[in-house]
């Protein structure tokens, strides 16, 4: 019985590897000629617009707002690419039980407002789920949180840009 579930898990991961995905975020979506989904294309267009504005209108003195917009746009691009890299790591496998504990912690933080609910459960999760099952679970959870991440990308990018400006400023 356990062998059947593992073969189904392998089949699912193999089919998922073949999906047409955004080159940055990895989500299954229709891509443009640049290989990006619509949300990632908007991020790229915004970054290019800010960079073009800076090239065409170089500030005489340091322009805080322009620096801020550029920093946020770059953070949004980095966020898109980071989610795509997470997916590549999941699909490359194997997924360790500590990573699965992290995904369950994200669920608990979102649903129950208790990120530490599954803290210390990595060994149990590793014993309960096979390597293939951990990979499928991680993929399914990544899919949920990657979609949420595309909706909250700007907010996270602003927070990271603010932390960076506090470090350098």
PyMOL commands that set and color helices and strands:
alter all, ss='L'
color gray80, all
select helices_A, chain A and resi 2-17+38-56+64-92+97-111+122-128+131-168
alter helices_A, ss='H'
color red, helices_A
deselect
rebuild
show_as cartoon
